[in-house]
Every structure is written in C-alpha cells, then in structure tokens.
C-alpha cells in the first residue's frame, strides 16, 4: 500500500528544510598538497616531526613485532566458537598507536595512544590491505550483510537510502539460524523505521542510544523500550556487553556480539563538555566537537612533539575508547572459558574525518602513513573521493588458533567478515542473499596460503559520499529525481540513470566507482591508475602509472570488470530500494513501545522539477506530490498524524490531499482524504 500527498492551493508551498546531516564537504586545496615530506612541513610550519612519517611516496617504516604460534590453541572439532565483532566509528588506519612513530622513549607511540588495541594486534593477526566503505551507513551495511553495500538497498548516509532491505539477512539473522544467541550494542545507522531496528533484524538483545553521538547520560532503547541511562555511553555499552557474555558463560550457549561504538565520531549536534555540562552547538563547534574527557586530554597534551589542539581532542577521545575496549579484551582473556573459544574482530566503518585539520603538520601527525584524503575530501588532483585515506582501514582478529603477531597484505573488505564468521561457526545451510564477501578463515591459521580467488580479486566501491563534483547524477538521483518505478511500483531495472555508461558510450555511474586489484588502484572518474606496492598507499604522482600504454591496458581491465560488477549491482532485487514502512508490526502490545512511523526521507516518488529531498521533503508548487510505501502488518483502525511546516506568508493556508492506494497484483484502489488545519484522521486498513 502506498500513500500519496499532493498540494491543492494556487500558492507557493515550501516546507521547512535543514541540510542533510551527513552531507560530505569538499576541500578547496587538494589533500595531496598537504603530503610532501618532513622538510617541507618543517619549512612551512616550523614544526619538525622527525623520522617515522611518510615522505613523498615513501611510507614510514612499519613497526615490527614477533610472529609466534597461536597464544590460544585451536578449537576441538565440533566446538562452537563465540564472536565479539567491534566496528568503531570514524577510526582510520592511522588511528592506531602501532601505526605511529615512536616517542622519545623508543617504545610508546608519538601520536595516537591505543595500548589495548596494540596488544590485541600483537597477540592476534592483522590485515594491512583491508578496505572499509565511504561513509558510516555503508560500512555497517557491508559488515552486517556480507555484501557490497549498494546491493542491500543502502546507498548513502541519509535521504532514505541508509536502510538495509528487509529481505537481507543480517549477521544476527545468520547466526541465529546457526543456533547462536545474538546481541547488538551501540550505533545503528541502517534506518530507525519500525521493523528496521536491530531488535527486528536478528538480535536477541539490543541497546541503541537514541541521542545521537551524545556520550553522557544517553536516552537509550532496550529492545525498543526507552531507558534513561546515567554515565559514559561507551562504558555503559561495554558493561552490558560483558553482562551478556557472563550470562552466556552460565547457560553455555554460543553467542555473537556486534558492538558499534559511537566513538570516535565528532558530535555534529549539541554536545557536553568535559564536566558533562550541556553546551550549545556554537560552543561545541569551537571545541572541535569531539568528546574529550579528562584525564586523557591532559595526558595527550604532554606528548612530544606537541599534537596540536585538534589532534589532542581526537586522540583523547580515542584513548578513552581504547580503555573501554581494553576492559572487553581483558574480560575475554581472563575468562578460562571465553579465552578458549572466543574470537574478537576489530575494525571500523570508514576512514577518519579531518574536517578541522588544515595545516600540513597537523595532518601528517594524524596520518603518518601519508595517505591522501579522508572520508569527506574530494581531492582535486585525483578528481575523486574514495582515496586510500577514506577507504583503506584496519582489521585485527584474535582468537583460538589465530597466529600471534601475524600480518597479511591480502586484499579484503568489510563484506568478508560475515562469510568468515559463518565458516568458523560451521553455519551451513543458512538462508541469505548471495554474499559478495569471501571467507578468510583459512588465513587465520599459521603457515596458511592464499587461495586462487584471494590472489586474483577485484574489489570495487561506489563512492557515494555526497560530493556533487565527482558524481552529480547520483546526488540528483537521491534528492531530486529518484529512480523510475515500474508498473509493479518497484524500481525499474535497467534504466538510463543507473547505467554504467549510456548508449553513446559516455560515462554515467562509472564516475562514482573506484577499484583495487593486486597492487593497483583505479579511479573510474578519469581512469587514473596508481601502483600501491611495498606498503605505500599514497596516491601521489610518484606512484601513478604514467606510461600511456601501461595505463591504458590496466584501466581497460578495470573498466571491463567494473562494468560487470555494476551491472550485477543494478540487477540485485534490493538495490536502490527504500524502506517499506511497517504498520502495526508486533501488534497492539508493541504499538505503545515502537509505533509505526513514516519518515519524509523514505519518499520513493516525487514531482520532478519542483521538489527536492533533504532531511524533509520540500513541496514548492501546486500539485507537487510524494509517494511512500506502507505495508499493513496488523489489521485494525489507526490514527494517522501528518506533521509539516510551511514558510507561507501570513494569511495564506495550504491544503494537502492524502491518498491511500492499495496495490495488489498490479491493480490499485484509492481512498482520498483532504486536510488543512486538521492533521489527524482515522483509517481502517487490512493486512491482506
């Protein structure tokens, strides 16, 4: 069933609008201009960083540590392992102490301080050629489903495209099918519409903070019910996680936990200062909008070389998170039972956000790897987002039979985590869409070797970051056009707006794709190719393939593979879809806890030319209309409330018409209600 709304008055109607909360920004100066060498940085800023930082295309020498046999013996045949999967927010490759130069003491980090994460890496296995996603929602969709994020209905951080289609099986669904008790704690950026929250998507226990990015005294939802908490959010989440593990120790049930800290994401709205006092948006922005608890910031400010104010804020937040993670790691390691049979996997959703780091010294201190870009930067030389600084990230795995201190440079992505967990758990015969990720369980064992598929693999990413200069069509597609719907009210496939190239051979969606294969990185927007070898992930001219014939041959291989990949994405049943709003899910008893809600951003069709979608839908002309999909789950009588705001001149009024269309096997029936000042009416609907 779908709801249509159209304006009837001969006046200009404009709904109140706010910009998208996660809209990406562009940089006037290419990030590559920040990354030259230490001498240039010192000359320009007067800050001498010393050795251990990238110089040109030469990466810093990586830290080394012993590689030994597994510290935890392999599981016995038939044993069911447990899993703790941690996906940090906005934590990049360079936000790990081991990836920074050494301090004057020769042992500790001169930058980011993460001793507990460092210990996990040294005691387990890490992957240095691991790829996350462009933005938060996409990185979570890939990990949760084991699939390239655009296959799942997820396309962006907002505009209604942050959801995972209800037909997709999440890691929670898969592990429940395999006999596991599942839990989620923390962030959930894959729609908060009824039926899309974690307690509906395969998690037996879920604690979801409702005050986004508020790190103190958060109003949370426990399996849908609101609970006011007191204290530090990440510590509360960690405590609940450890209680959950203790319960599983007692009942002897295998478990899988997905913990998604809000740290170390900046606070885009109202925040709290170090004394937990509410501060305004302006004050928060001046403070760098990072949670910076004491005593961590004071410790960071004592470092040499001086970190700078912005880096100090980020690293204080990171050090606090590292302490929280350390308690979880220690709980597992100190439990004779959990230490024997529990895997810990630690990664992130996307690259770091460097929105306030504009000076060369500060940037190089934050990212000593020298990688170009971050999650919100369009590099003017590359003409693209999707740089190594935004996509390349870390993955650490600790657990039974895992090599201690091992490092692999095999090409992996977030989508590989679920297939790996399923193989380790022996989760055979589970129902899910075909995974695009591949298991790397074979690589966790000592003296393992790559399979042929792991050696010869393309990884492609749709870099839908909201930057119109790179991919203008996808921004228009999400905000002003929306995909064309077929007679069945589903997204029509194929259609010209979703093509890799048009009929004349001109690039369409190719502009929005980047790829990796072997040592090579390719940008679809301009066919630039870089060779990223010997630990250098630096997209500067010194790593660029400039031989015309060589570049043409390599880019042609990427182009062919990317076109096939994109065609397969478009053909997916769930790609480019939006939420279907569930009416009465859970029955009357659940309605008081988790009522049905239809979000403006979920619009699937609109009047092209005059309307636009941001955080809300903007009606600007007579007969503008919007369409949402609703699925009645429980038959009954419902009160319908319509909320809107206008910028009409005094004395003028607006009238909306609300149409209820029933679609069944291609047929439709309509009931119409008009209202102006009346914002509520009652409708009887059937779940049939």
C-alpha positions in Angstrom: 0.0 0.0 0.0 1.3 3.5 -0.8 0.4 7.0 0.4 0.4 9.9 -2.0 0.4 13.6 -0.9 -0.3 16.4 -3.3 -0.7 20.2 -2.9 -4.0 21.8 -4.0 -3.7 25.5 -3.5 -2.6 28.0 -6.1 0.1 29.3 -3.8 3.8 28.6 -3.4 4.3 25.9 -0.7 7.7 25.4 0.8 8.3 23.0 3.6 10.9 23.9 6.3 14.2 22.3 5.4 17.5 21.5 7.0 20.6 20.4 5.2 21.5 16.7 5.3 23.3 15.9 8.5 25.8 13.7 6.8 26.4 15.7 3.6 30.1 15.5 2.6 32.2 18.6 2.1 34.8 19.3 -0.5 38.2 20.8 0.0 39.5 23.9 -1.8 43.0 22.6 -1.5 43.9 19.1 -2.7 44.9 16.9 0.2 47.9 15.8 -1.8 49.2 19.3 -1.3 49.5 18.5 2.4 51.6 15.5 1.9 55.1 16.3 0.7 57.9 15.5 3.1 59.0 16.4 6.6 61.5 19.0 5.4 58.7 20.9 3.5 56.4 20.6 6.5 59.1 22.0 8.8 59.9 24.8 6.4 56.2 25.8 6.0 55.1 25.4 9.7 58.2 25.5 11.8 57.2 22.1 13.2 59.8 19.4 12.9 58.3 15.9 13.1 61.4 13.8 12.7 61.5 10.3 11.3 58.6 7.8 11.2 56.4 9.9 8.9 55.7 9.4 5.1 58.0 11.3 2.8 56.6 11.7 -0.7 55.6 8.2 -1.8 57.8 6.5 0.7 55.7 5.3 3.6 57.0 5.2 7.2 58.8 2.0 8.2 56.2 -0.1 9.9 56.7 -1.2 13.5 57.6 -4.9 13.8 56.9 -7.5 16.5 57.5 -11.2 16.9 55.3 -13.7 15.0 54.7 -16.8 17.0 52.4 -19.8 17.3 48.8 -19.1 18.4 48.5 -18.0 22.0 45.2 -19.8 22.2 45.1 -23.4 20.9 42.7 -24.2 18.0 39.2 -25.3 18.9 38.5 -29.0 19.1 36.3 -30.4 16.2 32.6 -29.7 16.9 33.2 -26.9 19.3 31.2 -23.7 18.7 33.2 -20.5 18.9 31.9 -17.2 20.2 32.3 -13.9 18.4 32.8 -10.3 19.5 32.7 -8.0 16.5 33.6 -4.4 17.1 33.1 -1.7 14.5 34.5 1.7 15.6 33.1 4.9 14.2 35.4 7.1 12.0 38.6 5.4 13.2 41.1 5.2 10.4 44.3 3.2 9.7 46.4 5.9 11.3 44.3 6.0 14.5 46.3 3.1 16.0 49.3 3.6 18.1 51.4 0.9 16.4 51.0 2.8 13.1 52.7 5.9 14.5 56.4 6.8 15.0 57.9 6.0 18.4 58.1 8.6 21.1 61.4 9.7 22.7 61.3 6.7 25.0 61.6 4.5 21.9 58.6 2.3 22.9 55.4 4.2 23.1 53.6 6.0 20.3 54.4 9.6 19.5 50.8 10.1 18.3 47.6 8.1 18.9 47.7 6.2 22.1 45.9 2.8 21.8 47.9 0.3 24.0 45.0 -2.1 24.3 44.3 -2.2 20.6 48.1 -2.6 20.1 48.1 -5.6 22.4 45.2 -7.2 20.6 47.1 -6.7 17.2 50.3 -8.2 18.5 48.5 -11.1 20.1 46.4 -11.9 17.0 46.5 -11.3 13.3 46.1 -8.0 11.4 45.4 -7.2 7.8 47.1 -4.3 6.1 45.2 -4.2 2.8 41.7 -4.1 4.2 39.0 -1.8 2.8 36.1 -0.2 4.6 33.4 2.0 3.0 33.0 5.7 2.1 30.6 6.6 5.0 29.1 5.3 8.2 25.9 3.6 7.0 27.5 1.9 4.0 30.3 0.4 6.1 27.8 -1.1 8.5 25.6 -2.5 5.7 28.6 -4.3 4.2 29.7 -5.8 7.5 26.2 -6.7 8.6 25.2 -8.4 5.4 28.4 -9.7 3.9 27.5 -7.9 0.7 28.6 -4.9 -1.3 26.5 -2.2 0.3 24.7 -0.9 -2.8 23.3 -4.5 -3.3 21.4 -4.2 0.0 19.3 -1.1 -0.6 21.9 1.0 1.2 23.3 3.9 -0.9 24.1 6.8 1.4 24.1 8.1 5.0 20.6 9.6 4.7 17.9 10.7 2.2 16.2 7.4 3.0 19.0 5.4 1.5 20.6 4.3 4.7 18.4 1.3 5.3 19.1 -2.4 4.7 16.2 -4.0 2.8 14.1 -6.3 4.9 14.8 -9.1 2.5 18.5 -9.1 3.5 19.7 -11.4 6.2 22.0 -9.6 8.7 24.8 -11.2 10.7 22.3 -11.5 13.5 19.8 -13.4 11.3 22.5 -15.8 10.0 24.0 -16.6 13.4 20.5 -17.1 15.0 19.9 -19.7 12.2 23.1 -21.3 13.3 22.0 -21.7 16.9 23.6 -18.6 18.3 22.3 -16.0 20.8 23.0 -12.6 19.4 23.4 -9.1 20.8 23.9 -5.5 19.5 25.2 -2.6 21.5 25.8 0.9 20.2 25.3 2.6 16.8 22.8 1.5 14.2 22.9 3.7 11.1 20.7 1.5 8.9 17.3 3.1 9.5 15.3 3.6 12.6 12.0 2.9 10.9 9.8 0.3 12.6 11.0 -3.1 11.6 14.4 -2.0 10.6 15.9 -1.5 14.1 18.3 -4.2 15.4 15.8 -5.9 17.6 13.8 -6.7 14.5 16.9 -7.6 12.4 18.2 -10.7 14.2 19.5 -9.5 17.5 18.1 -11.1 20.7 19.4 -8.2 22.9 19.9 -4.7 21.7 20.8 -1.4 23.4 20.5 1.5 21.0 21.4 5.1 22.1 18.7 7.5 20.8 20.6 10.7 21.5 22.9 10.5 18.5 26.6 11.0 19.5 25.8 12.2 23.0 28.5 10.5 25.1 26.9 11.1 28.5 23.5 10.3 30.1 22.0 9.0 26.9 18.4 8.1 26.5 18.6 4.5 25.0 16.3 2.0 23.7 16.5 -1.6 25.0 14.7 -3.9 22.5 12.5 -0.9 21.6 11.7 0.4 25.1 13.2 3.7 26.2 15.6 3.7 29.2 17.3 6.8 30.5 20.9 5.9 31.4 23.4 7.7 33.5 27.1 7.8 32.9 29.5 7.4 30.0 27.9 5.8 27.0 30.7 3.6 25.8 31.3 2.3 29.3 27.7 1.6 29.7 27.7 -0.4 26.4 30.8 -2.3 27.4 29.3 -3.2 30.8 26.1 -4.5 29.2 28.2 -6.5 26.7 30.2 -8.1 29.5 27.0 -8.9 31.4 25.7 -10.6 28.2 28.9 -12.7 27.9 28.7 -13.7 31.5 25.1 -14.9 31.0 26.2 -17.0 28.0 29.0 -18.5 30.1 26.4 -19.6 32.6 23.9 -21.0 30.1 26.6 -22.5 27.9 25.1 -21.0 24.7 27.3 -19.8 21.9 27.0 -16.1 21.1 27.8 -13.4 18.6 28.0 -9.8 19.8 28.1 -6.7 17.5 29.4 -3.7 19.3 29.4 -0.4 17.4 30.8 2.5 19.5 29.8 6.0 18.6 33.4 6.9 19.3 35.4 8.4 17.7 32.8 10.3 15.6 32.6 14.0 16.1 29.4 15.4 17.7 27.6 17.1 14.9 24.8 18.5 17.1 24.7 19.5 20.8 27.4 18.1 23.0 28.7 18.0 26.5 31.9 19.5 27.9 34.5 17.6 29.9 32.4 18.3 33.1 29.3 16.7 31.4 27.6 20.1 31.2 25.4 20.7 28.2 27.0 23.1 25.7 25.5 24.9 22.7 26.2 24.0 19.0 28.4 27.0 18.6 30.4 26.2 21.7 30.6 22.6 20.6 32.0 23.6 17.2 34.6 25.8 18.8 35.7 22.9 21.0 36.3 20.8 17.9 33.0 18.9 18.6 34.8 15.9 20.0 34.2 14.3 23.3 37.4 14.9 25.2 37.2 13.5 28.7 39.9 14.0 31.3 42.4 12.9 32.3 43.0 11.7 28.7 43.3 15.1 27.1 45.8 16.3 29.7 47.9 13.2 29.1 47.8 13.8 25.3 48.8 17.4 25.6 52.1 16.4 27.3 53.2 14.4 24.3 56.2 15.4 22.2 56.1 16.6 19.5 53.0 18.7 20.6 49.9 17.2 19.0 48.1 20.5 18.3 44.7 21.3 19.7 42.5 19.3 17.2 44.6 16.2 17.2 44.7 16.3 21.0 40.9 16.3 21.1 40.6 13.3 18.8 43.4 11.4 20.5 41.9 12.0 23.9 38.6 10.5 22.7 40.5 7.6 21.1 42.5 7.0 24.3 39.2 6.9 26.3 37.7 4.4 23.8 40.9 2.3 24.0 40.4 1.9 27.7 36.8 0.8 27.2 37.9 -1.7 24.6 40.6 -2.9 26.9 38.1 -3.9 29.5 36.3 -6.1 27.0 39.5 -7.6 25.8 40.6 -8.4 29.4 37.3 -9.9 30.3 37.6 -12.4 27.5 41.3 -13.1 28.1 40.8 -13.5 31.9 37.9 -16.0 31.5 39.1 -19.6 31.1 36.1 -20.5 29.1 35.8 -17.4 26.8 39.6 -17.2 26.2 39.5 -20.8 24.9 36.6 -20.3 22.4 36.0 -16.6 21.6 37.1 -14.6 18.5 37.5 -10.8 18.7 37.3 -8.9 15.4 38.1 -5.2 15.5 37.6 -2.8 12.5 36.0 0.5 11.5 33.3 1.7 9.2 35.2 4.2 7.1 38.3 6.4 7.1 38.9 9.3 9.6 37.3 12.7 9.4 39.8 15.5 9.2 37.4 18.4 8.8 39.3 20.7 11.1 42.9 19.6 10.3 44.0 22.0 7.6 47.7 22.5 8.3 50.3 20.2 6.9 52.0 19.3 10.2 48.7 18.5 11.9 47.5 16.3 9.1 50.8 14.4 8.9 50.8 13.9 12.6 47.2 12.5 12.4 48.0 10.4 9.3 51.8 9.5 9.4 51.1 6.9 6.6 50.9 9.8 4.2 47.6 8.5 2.6 45.7 11.1 0.6 42.2 12.2 1.7 39.7 11.3 4.4 36.1 10.4 4.4 34.8 13.8 3.3 37.5 15.1 0.9 37.4 15.4 -2.8 41.0 15.5 -3.9 41.4 18.0 -6.8 44.3 16.1 -8.4 42.6 12.7 -8.2 39.2 14.4 -9.0 37.6 11.9 -6.7 36.7 10.8 -3.2 37.3 7.1 -2.4 41.0 7.7 -1.7 43.1 5.4 0.4 42.8 7.8 3.3 39.0 7.3 3.1 38.8 3.6 2.3 41.9 1.7 3.5 41.5 0.7 7.1 42.5 -1.9 9.7 41.2 -5.3 10.7 42.5 -7.2 13.7 41.5 -10.8 14.7 42.3 -12.5 18.0 41.1 -15.9 19.0 41.6 -19.7 19.0 44.2 -20.9 16.5 45.0 -17.4 15.2 48.6 -16.7 14.6 50.1 -14.4 17.2 51.6 -11.2 15.6 50.8 -12.3 12.0 50.3 -9.6 9.3 48.8 -10.3 5.9 48.5 -7.9 2.9 45.8 -10.0 1.2 43.1 -7.7 -0.3 40.0 -7.8 2.0 36.9 -5.8 2.7 34.2 -5.4 5.3 31.9 -7.7 3.4 34.4 -10.6 4.1 33.8 -10.6 7.8 30.3 -12.3 7.9 31.3 -15.2 5.5 34.4 -15.7 7.7 32.4 -15.9 10.9 29.9 -18.2 9.3 32.7 -20.6 8.2 34.4 -20.5 11.6 31.0 -21.2 13.3 30.1 -24.0 10.9 27.0 -22.1 10.0 26.0 -24.2 7.0 22.6 -24.2 5.3 21.6 -20.7 6.5 19.3 -18.5 4.3 20.7 -15.3 2.9 21.3 -13.4 -0.3 24.5 -14.4 -2.1 27.5 -13.0 -0.3 29.8 -10.8 -2.3 32.4 -11.1 0.6 34.7 -14.1 0.8 35.8 -16.0 3.9 39.4 -15.5 5.0 39.2 -18.2 7.7 42.0 -20.1 6.0 44.4 -17.2 6.6 44.0 -17.2 10.3 46.0 -20.3 10.7 49.8 -20.4 10.9 51.6 -21.1 7.6 48.4 -20.5 5.6 48.5 -19.7 1.9 46.2 -17.7 -0.3 43.6 -19.4 -2.5 43.5 -18.6 -6.2 40.4 -16.5 -5.6 42.1 -14.5 -2.9 45.1 -13.8 -5.1 43.1 -12.7 -8.2 40.4 -10.5 -6.8 38.8 -7.1 -7.8 37.2 -5.0 -5.1 35.0 -2.1 -6.3 33.4 0.6 -4.2 30.7 3.0 -5.1 32.0 6.3 -3.6 28.6 7.8 -2.9 29.8 10.5 -0.4 27.6 13.4 -1.4 30.2 15.3 -3.3 28.5 16.5 -6.4 31.7 17.5 -8.3 32.6 13.8 -8.7 29.2 12.1 -9.3 26.5 14.7 -9.9 23.9 12.3 -11.2 23.8 10.2 -8.0 23.1 13.3 -5.9 20.3 14.3 -8.2 19.1 10.7 -8.3 18.8 10.6 -4.5 17.5 14.1 -3.9 15.6 15.4 -6.9 14.8 12.6 -9.3 14.5 9.2 -7.6 14.7 6.1 -9.7 11.8 5.4 -12.1 9.3 2.9 -10.8 7.8 0.2 -13.0 4.1 -0.8 -13.1 4.6 -3.0 -10.1 5.8 0.1 -8.1 9.3 -1.4 -7.8 12.5 0.3 -9.1 12.6 -0.2 -12.9 15.7 -2.1 -14.0 17.6 -1.4 -16.1 17.1 2.4 -16.6 19.3 5.1 -18.0 20.1 6.8 -14.7 21.5 3.6 -13.3 23.7 2.7 -16.3 27.4 2.3 -16.1 27.7 4.1 -19.5 24.9 5.5 -21.7 24.1 4.2 -25.2 26.7 6.6 -26.7 29.4 5.3 -24.5 29.5 8.3 -22.2 30.2 7.6 -18.5 27.3 7.6 -16.2 27.8 5.7 -12.9 31.4 4.9 -13.9 32.4 8.3 -12.4 31.4 7.0 -9.0 33.4 3.8 -8.8 37.0 3.1 -7.6 38.6 -0.3 -7.6 41.6 -2.3 -6.4 43.3 -5.4 -7.9 46.7 -6.6 -6.9 49.0 -3.7 -6.4 46.8 -1.3 -8.5 44.2 1.3 -7.6 41.9 2.7 -10.3 39.6 5.8 -10.4 36.6 5.5 -12.7 36.1 9.2 -13.0 39.3 9.7 -15.0 40.9 6.2 -15.4 43.9 7.2 -13.3 45.9 4.2 -12.1 48.3 4.0 -9.1 50.6 1.2 -8.1 50.4 0.8 -4.4 53.3 -1.5 -3.5 55.8 -2.0 -0.7 53.4 -0.6 1.9 52.9 2.7 0.1 49.2 3.6 -0.2 50.0 7.1 -1.2 48.1 8.4 -4.3 50.7 11.0 -5.5 52.2 11.3 -9.0 55.2 9.4 -7.8 53.0 6.2 -7.5 50.9 6.9 -10.6 51.2 4.7 -13.7 52.0 7.3 -16.3 53.2 5.1 -19.2 50.4 5.6 -21.7 50.2 2.0 -22.9 50.5 0.5 -19.5 47.9 2.8 -18.0 45.5 2.1 -21.0 45.9 -1.6 -20.6 45.4 -1.6 -16.8 42.5 0.8 -16.9 40.8 -1.2 -19.6 40.9 -4.3 -17.4 39.4 -2.3 -14.5 36.8 -0.8 -16.8 35.6 -4.2 -18.0 35.5 -5.7 -14.6 33.8 -2.6 -13.1 31.1 -2.6 -15.7 30.3 -6.2 -15.0 30.3 -5.6 -11.3 28.0 -2.6 -11.6 25.5 -4.4 -13.9 25.3 -7.1 -11.2 24.6 -4.5 -8.5 21.8 -3.0 -10.6 20.3 -6.4 -11.2 20.1 -7.1 -7.5 16.5 -7.3 -6.2 17.1 -4.9 -3.3 19.4 -2.3 -4.8 18.2 1.3 -4.9 15.2 0.5 -2.7 13.9 2.5 0.3 12.2 1.4 3.5 8.7 -0.1 3.3 7.1 1.3 6.4 5.5 -1.4 8.6 2.1 -0.6 10.0 1.2 -2.4 13.2 4.3 -4.6 13.4 4.2 -6.5 16.6 0.5 -5.9 17.2 -1.2 -3.6 19.6 1.1 -4.6 22.5 4.1 -3.3 20.6 2.5 -0.2 19.3 2.9 1.6 22.6 6.6 0.9 22.7 7.6 1.1 19.0 4.9 2.9 17.0 4.7 2.9 13.2 6.5 5.9 11.7 6.7 7.1 8.1 9.8 9.3 7.6 9.8 12.0 5.0 13.1 10.8 3.6 11.6 7.5 2.7 9.8 9.0 -0.3 10.0 6.8 -3.4 8.5 9.1 -6.0 8.0 12.8 -6.3 7.2 15.6 -8.7 10.4 16.1 -10.7 11.5 19.6 -11.4 10.0 21.4 -8.4 10.6 19.2 -5.4 13.7 18.3 -3.5 14.6 15.9 -0.7 16.9 16.8 2.1 16.1 16.0 5.7 12.5 16.6 4.8 10.5 16.8 1.5 10.2 20.3 0.0 6.9 21.0 -1.7 7.3 24.2 -3.7 4.5 24.2 -6.3 0.8 23.4 -6.8 0.2 19.7 -7.4 3.6 18.6 -6.1 3.2 15.1 -4.8 5.2 12.5 -2.9 4.8 8.7 -2.5 5.7 6.4 0.4 5.4 2.7 0.7 3.5 1.3 3.6 2.8 -2.4 4.5 0.0 -3.1 6.9 1.1 -6.0 9.1 -1.8 -5.9 11.6 -5.3 -5.2 10.5 -7.1 -2.6 12.5 -8.1 1.1 12.9 -5.3 3.6 13.0 -4.9 7.2 13.8 -2.9 9.0 11.2 -1.0 12.2 12.0 0.6 14.4 9.4 3.3 16.8 10.5 4.6 19.6 8.3 5.8 23.2 8.5 5.5 26.0 5.9 7.0 29.3 5.0 3.8 30.7 3.6 3.2 34.5 4.0 0.7 35.4 6.8 -2.9 34.9 5.8 -2.3 32.1 3.4 -3.0 28.5 4.1 -2.1 25.2 2.5 -4.2 22.1 1.8 -2.9 18.6 1.3 -4.7 15.7 -0.1 -3.8 12.3 1.4 -4.5 9.3 -0.9 -4.4 5.7 0.2 -3.7 3.5 -2.7 -3.9 -0.3 -2.4 -1.8 -2.2 -4.9 -2.5 -5.9 -5.3 -1.1 -7.9 -8.3 -0.8 -4.7 -10.4 -4.3 -3.4 -9.6 -5.0 -0.4 -7.5 -7.8 1.2 -5.4 -7.7 4.7 -3.9 -9.3 6.5 -1.0 -8.8 10.2 -0.6 -8.7 12.5 2.5 -8.2 16.2 2.3 -7.0 18.3 5.3 -5.6 21.7 6.0 -5.8 22.6 9.7 -6.9 19.0 10.6 -3.7 17.0 10.9 -5.3 13.7 12.2 -7.8 11.3 10.9 -8.7 7.6 11.3 -8.3 4.9 8.7 -9.3 1.2 8.7 -6.7 -1.0 6.9 -6.3 -4.7 6.3 -3.1 -6.7 6.4 -4.3 -8.7 3.4 
